[in-house]
């Protein structure tokens, strides 16, 4: 699926450095039991749908993100669906 490739997903169990995130992007960890790492464009931060998702993540996790990136408590499929909608706008 093209959207999955665009997100540059990698398993969260792999060690990643901040330099693995290209300029203009940031890492998020998505999942409910097993976290998966995605790299998304910073432009998503301006979108109300993504902002709502981040607000829900803040309610559940606060600002403590031990994985080294923002942790988002939703299914991988729901996240990919949201990102695909954001990419079309």
C-alpha positions as CSV (number, residue, x, y, z in Angstrom):
1,X,0.0,0.0,0.0
2,X,1.5,3.4,-1.0
3,X,0.5,5.2,2.1
4,X,2.3,2.7,4.3
5,X,5.5,3.3,2.2
6,X,5.1,7.0,2.5
7,X,4.9,6.8,6.3
8,X,8.3,4.9,6.3
9,X,7.1,2.5,9.0
10,X,9.6,0.6,11.0
11,X,9.1,-1.7,14.0
12,X,9.4,0.1,17.3
13,X,11.6,-2.7,18.7
14,X,14.4,-1.5,16.4
15,X,16.7,1.1,17.9
16,X,16.4,4.4,16.1
17,X,18.3,7.6,16.4
18,X,16.9,11.2,16.0
19,X,19.0,11.3,12.8
20,X,16.8,8.6,11.3
21,X,14.0,11.1,11.0
22,X,14.3,13.3,7.9
23,X,14.1,17.1,8.2
24,X,10.5,18.2,8.1
25,X,9.2,15.0,9.7
26,X,8.7,13.5,13.2
27,X,8.3,10.0,14.7
28,X,5.2,8.7,16.2
29,X,4.5,5.3,17.9
30,X,1.1,3.9,17.1
31,X,-0.7,0.9,18.6
32,X,-2.5,-0.5,21.5
33,X,-0.5,-3.5,22.5
34,X,2.4,-3.6,20.1
35,X,3.7,-0.2,19.1
36,X,4.9,0.5,15.5
37,X,6.9,3.5,14.5
38,X,5.9,5.9,11.7
39,X,7.6,8.9,10.4
40,X,5.1,11.6,9.3
41,X,5.4,15.1,7.8
42,X,5.4,18.1,10.2
43,X,2.6,19.6,8.1
44,X,0.2,17.1,9.7
45,X,0.5,19.1,12.9
46,X,-1.6,21.9,11.3
47,X,-4.5,19.6,10.5
48,X,-7.5,19.6,12.9
49,X,-8.0,15.8,12.6
50,X,-4.4,15.1,13.5
51,X,-4.6,17.7,16.3
52,X,-7.6,15.9,17.7
53,X,-5.7,12.6,17.6
54,X,-2.8,14.2,19.5
55,X,-5.2,15.6,22.1
56,X,-6.5,12.1,22.7
57,X,-3.0,10.8,23.0
58,X,-2.2,13.6,25.5
59,X,-5.2,12.6,27.6
60,X,-4.0,9.0,27.8
61,X,-0.3,9.4,28.0
62,X,0.4,13.0,29.0
63,X,3.7,14.3,27.8
64,X,5.8,11.4,29.0
65,X,6.8,9.4,25.8
66,X,9.3,6.8,26.8
67,X,9.6,5.4,23.3
68,X,11.4,8.6,22.2
69,X,8.5,9.8,20.0
70,X,4.9,10.7,20.4
71,X,2.8,7.7,21.5
72,X,-0.7,7.5,19.9
73,X,-3.2,5.1,21.4
74,X,-5.1,3.9,18.3
75,X,-4.9,0.9,16.0
76,X,-2.4,0.9,13.2
77,X,-5.3,0.6,10.7
78,X,-7.1,3.6,12.1
79,X,-3.9,5.7,12.0
80,X,-3.1,4.7,8.4
81,X,-6.7,5.5,7.4
82,X,-6.4,9.0,9.0
83,X,-3.1,9.6,7.4
84,X,-4.4,8.6,4.0
85,X,-7.2,11.1,4.4
86,X,-4.8,13.8,5.4
87,X,-2.6,13.1,2.4
88,X,-5.5,13.7,0.0
89,X,-6.2,17.2,1.4
